Amino acid sequence: MKKIILFSIFILVVACNKTNNQQNESPKKESQELKNILDEENSNKKEYTHYKDNKFDFNDKNLYKNLNKAINEGDTIAYKSASKYYIVNGRYKEFLYYAILMAEKNNYREAYWDISTILASESNEFTSQYGTYSLLKSYEMGEKSERIKQLYTTKGKKIPTSSSVFCSHK
Protein backbone atom coordinates (compact mmCIF):
# COMPACT_ATOMS: atom_id res chain seq x y z
CA MET A 1 0.00 0.00 0.00
CA LYS A 2 2.88 2.31 0.86
CA LYS A 3 4.39 1.63 -2.54
CA ILE A 4 1.15 2.60 -4.30
CA ILE A 5 0.91 5.90 -2.39
CA LEU A 6 4.56 6.73 -3.07
CA PHE A 7 4.14 5.82 -6.72
CA SER A 8 1.01 8.03 -6.98
CA ILE A 9 2.82 10.98 -5.36
CA PHE A 10 5.76 10.48 -7.68
CA ILE A 11 3.46 10.49 -10.73
CA LEU A 12 1.70 13.65 -9.50
CA VAL A 13 5.00 15.45 -8.92
CA VAL A 14 6.34 14.45 -12.33
CA ALA A 15 3.05 15.40 -14.02
CA CYS A 16 3.00 18.79 -12.27
CA ASN A 17 6.59 19.45 -13.30
CA LYS A 18 5.77 18.63 -16.92
CA THR A 19 2.74 20.96 -16.80
CA ASN A 20 4.82 23.77 -15.30
CA ASN A 21 7.56 23.21 -17.86
CA GLN A 22 5.02 23.24 -20.69
CA GLN A 23 3.44 26.42 -19.31
CA ASN A 24 6.86 28.05 -19.05
CA GLU A 25 7.79 26.87 -22.53
CA SER A 26 4.50 28.02 -24.03
CA PRO A 27 5.18 31.75 -23.43
CA LYS A 28 8.75 31.21 -24.60
CA LYS A 29 7.46 29.49 -27.70
CA GLU A 30 4.89 32.24 -28.31
CA SER A 31 7.44 34.96 -27.76
CA GLN A 32 9.83 33.20 -30.14
CA GLU A 33 7.08 32.96 -32.77
CA LEU A 34 6.25 36.64 -32.25
CA LYS A 35 9.93 37.53 -32.53
CA ASN A 36 10.17 35.53 -35.76
CA ILE A 37 7.14 37.34 -37.16
CA LEU A 38 8.53 40.74 -36.18
CA ASP A 39 11.93 39.89 -37.63
CA GLU A 40 10.25 38.82 -40.84
CA GLU A 41 8.25 42.06 -40.95
CA ASN A 42 11.36 44.12 -40.30
CA SER A 43 13.26 42.33 -43.02
CA ASN A 44 10.32 42.98 -45.35
CA LYS A 45 10.41 46.66 -44.48
CA LYS A 46 13.88 46.86 -45.94
CA GLU A 47 12.51 45.42 -49.17
CA TYR A 48 9.17 47.21 -48.91
CA THR A 49 8.40 49.50 -51.76
CA HIS A 50 6.09 52.38 -51.08
CA TYR A 51 4.01 51.65 -54.17
CA LYS A 52 2.84 48.35 -55.45
CA ASP A 53 4.56 48.47 -58.82
CA ASN A 54 7.58 50.49 -57.68
CA LYS A 55 7.41 52.57 -60.84
CA PHE A 56 5.20 55.44 -59.86
CA ASP A 57 6.05 57.93 -57.16
CA PHE A 58 2.98 59.89 -56.10
CA ASN A 59 5.21 62.15 -54.00
CA ASP A 60 7.35 63.24 -56.95
CA LYS A 61 7.80 67.00 -56.49
CA ASN A 62 8.45 67.55 -60.18
CA LEU A 63 5.17 65.81 -61.04
CA TYR A 64 3.20 68.03 -58.67
CA LYS A 65 5.01 71.09 -59.96
CA ASN A 66 3.99 70.17 -63.52
CA LEU A 67 0.40 69.46 -62.51
CA ASN A 68 0.12 72.77 -60.65
CA LYS A 69 1.63 74.71 -63.55
CA ALA A 70 -0.65 72.96 -66.01
CA ILE A 71 -3.87 73.46 -64.12
CA ASN A 72 -3.26 76.85 -62.51
CA GLU A 73 -1.27 78.53 -65.28
CA GLY A 74 -2.50 76.62 -68.34
CA ASP A 75 1.00 75.35 -69.14
CA THR A 76 0.45 72.77 -71.90
CA ILE A 77 4.02 71.48 -71.85
CA ALA A 78 3.76 70.74 -68.12
CA TYR A 79 0.41 69.02 -68.77
CA LYS A 80 1.91 66.81 -71.47
CA SER A 81 4.84 65.92 -69.22
CA ALA A 82 2.55 64.93 -66.33
CA SER A 83 0.24 63.05 -68.68
CA LYS A 84 3.15 61.10 -70.11
CA TYR A 85 4.41 60.26 -66.61
CA TYR A 86 1.04 58.78 -65.63
CA ILE A 87 0.48 56.93 -68.89
CA VAL A 88 3.97 55.41 -69.15
CA ASN A 89 3.58 54.01 -65.65
CA GLY A 90 0.15 52.52 -66.35
CA ARG A 91 -1.70 55.03 -64.20
CA TYR A 92 -3.81 56.63 -66.90
CA LYS A 93 -7.06 56.10 -64.98
CA GLU A 94 -5.63 58.03 -62.05
CA PHE A 95 -4.81 60.89 -64.41
CA LEU A 96 -8.51 61.40 -65.21
CA TYR A 97 -8.99 63.86 -62.33
CA TYR A 98 -6.20 66.12 -63.59
CA ALA A 99 -7.36 65.86 -67.20
CA ILE A 100 -10.84 67.02 -66.16
CA LEU A 101 -9.40 69.93 -64.19
CA MET A 102 -7.19 70.98 -67.09
CA ALA A 103 -9.99 70.67 -69.63
CA GLU A 104 -12.62 72.53 -67.64
CA LYS A 105 -10.40 75.23 -66.20
CA ASN A 106 -8.24 75.93 -69.27
CA ASN A 107 -10.48 74.67 -72.09
CA TYR A 108 -7.58 72.57 -73.38
CA ARG A 109 -8.29 70.35 -76.40
CA GLU A 110 -5.83 67.57 -75.53
CA ALA A 111 -7.21 67.32 -72.01
CA TYR A 112 -10.69 66.70 -73.44
CA TRP A 113 -9.17 64.08 -75.72
CA ASP A 114 -7.44 62.44 -72.75
CA ILE A 115 -10.73 62.33 -70.84
CA SER A 116 -12.50 60.61 -73.72
CA THR A 117 -9.62 58.16 -74.14
CA ILE A 118 -9.48 57.29 -70.44
CA LEU A 119 -13.24 56.82 -70.16
CA ALA A 120 -13.33 54.62 -73.26
CA SER A 121 -10.22 52.63 -72.37
CA GLU A 122 -11.95 49.60 -70.90
CA SER A 123 -14.37 48.73 -73.66
CA ASN A 124 -13.47 51.08 -76.53
CA GLU A 125 -17.00 52.37 -76.21
CA PHE A 126 -18.27 55.46 -74.54
CA THR A 127 -20.32 54.24 -71.66
CA SER A 128 -20.46 57.66 -70.10
CA GLN A 129 -22.11 60.78 -71.33
CA TYR A 130 -19.12 62.83 -70.25
CA GLY A 131 -16.79 60.65 -72.33
CA THR A 132 -18.84 61.32 -75.46
CA TYR A 133 -19.05 65.00 -74.59
CA SER A 134 -15.26 65.18 -74.17
CA LEU A 135 -14.66 63.44 -77.49
CA LEU A 136 -16.97 65.83 -79.31
CA LYS A 137 -15.54 68.83 -77.48
CA SER A 138 -12.00 67.88 -78.53
CA TYR A 139 -13.26 67.37 -82.10
CA GLU A 140 -14.85 70.84 -82.10
CA MET A 141 -11.55 72.28 -80.94
CA GLY A 142 -9.65 70.71 -83.84
CA GLU A 143 -8.74 67.17 -82.78
CA LYS A 144 -9.00 64.90 -85.81
CA SER A 145 -10.15 61.52 -84.67
CA GLU A 146 -10.92 58.16 -86.19
CA ARG A 147 -13.30 57.58 -83.31
CA ILE A 148 -15.56 60.33 -84.58
CA LYS A 149 -15.63 58.64 -87.97
CA GLN A 150 -16.38 55.28 -86.35
CA LEU A 151 -19.17 56.62 -84.17
CA TYR A 152 -20.86 58.94 -86.63
CA THR A 153 -19.56 59.36 -90.18
CA THR A 154 -19.31 55.68 -91.17
CA LYS A 155 -22.77 55.06 -89.75
CA GLY A 156 -24.20 57.90 -91.80
CA LYS A 157 -24.99 60.02 -88.76
CA LYS A 158 -24.40 63.73 -88.50
CA ILE A 159 -21.75 64.65 -85.92
CA PRO A 160 -23.60 66.31 -83.03
CA THR A 161 -22.31 69.23 -81.02
CA SER A 162 -20.80 68.51 -77.64
CA SER A 163 -23.36 70.66 -75.85
CA SER A 164 -26.26 68.80 -77.48
CA VAL A 165 -24.92 65.48 -76.21
CA PHE A 166 -24.14 66.68 -72.71
CA CYS A 167 -27.23 68.81 -72.21
CA SER A 168 -29.75 66.48 -73.88
CA HIS A 169 -29.60 63.89 -71.06
CA LYS A 170 -30.16 66.26 -68.16
N, C-alpha and C positions, 0 to 999 in steps of 0.2 A: 504494500500500500504506500509505504514511504517512497518507493521508487517511482510509482505512478505520479505522486504529488510533485516530486522533484522534477520529473520529466515534463510535467505540465507547466511548471514554473519556468523551466528552461525554454520550452517552446514559446511561451508568452513573452519572455525577455527577448528572445531572438526575433520574434515577429514584430515586437514593438521597435526594436532597433532597425529592422528593415524598413518599417513604415516611416520612422524618423529620418532615416537616410534617404528614402525616396522623396519625402517632403522637402528635405534640404536640397536634394538634387534637382527637384522640379523647378524651384525658382532659379537655380543656377542654369538649368537647361533652357528655361524661358528667357532668362537674361542673355544667354549666349545666342539664342535664336534672334532676339531683338537686336543684339549687337551685330549679328550677321546681316540682318535686314538693313540696319542703319549704315553699315559699311558699304553694302551694295548700293544703297541710295546715294551715299556720298561719292562713290566711284562713278555712278551714273551722272552726278552733277558735273563732274569734270568733262564728261562727254555730252552733256545736255546741250542741245542747241535751242536757242530761244524760240525759233520758229520751226514748224514741222518739216518744211522742205529745205531749210537752211540756205535758201537762195534770196529770200525777200526780207529786207530789214525795214520794218514799219517805223523805226526810229531814225531813219536816215535823214539827217538834217538837210542835205542837199535836195532830197525829194520834197520835203515840206517847204523848202525855200522856193522850189519850182512851182509847186501847187499854189502857194500863196501869191507868187508873182502872176501866175496864169489867171487865177480867179479874181484877185483884187485889182490887178493892173492890166489885165487883158493880154498878157505876154504869150503870144502863140508859140514861140520857140520853147518857152518853159513848159507849156502845156504838152507839146509834142514829146519833150524829153520825159516828163512824168508818165505820159501815156505809154511810151515805149518801155519804160522801166516796169510798169505793171504788166503789160502784155507779154514781154519777154519772160517774165517770171511766172507766167500762168495765173496771174491775178486780175484778169480783165474784168471779171464780175465785180470785184471790189473797187474797180475804177469807176463804176457807173455813177456813184455819188458825185465824184468830182467832174465827170463829164456833164452831168445835169447842171451842176453849179456853173460851169464854164459856159454852157450853151445858153442858159436862161439869163445869166448876168451879163454876158458879153456878146450874146447873139452870134456865136462862133459856129460856122458851118461844119467844120470837122468834128466839133463836139457833138452836134446833132447826129452826124454820121456815126460816131462812136456809140452813141446811145442806141441807135437803131441796130447796129451790129451786135452789141452786147445783149440786147433784149431778144434778138433773133438767133443767138448763138447755139441754143440747145436744139432747136428743131428746124432751123432755117425758115421758120415761118414767124409772122408777127402775131403773137398771141396777145399782145397788149396794144391797146389803143395808143398809148404814148410812144411805143416803138414805131408804129405806122406814121404817127404825127412827126416824129423825129426824122424818119426817112424822107417824108415829103418836104419837110422844112429844109433839110440839107439839099434836096433836089432843087427847091425854089431858090436857094442861095447859090446854085451853080455846081453842085456835086453831080457828076455824070455817073449814073449807076445802072448796072445790069439788072439789079433787083427791081427797079422801077419798070423796066421793060418786061421782066418776068411777071410782075404783079398786074400790070395794066396794059401796056402796049401790045404784047403778044396775045393777050386775051381779047383784044378789040375794045378795051375800056378806055374811057377818057381819064387822064391823070387828074385826080382831084386836088384841091388846094389843101394845105395842111390844116388850116383853120376849119375847113368844112368837115374833115375827118375827126378832129379833136372836139369840136363844138357840137357835132351832130349827135353824139351819144350822151350828152349831159341831161 
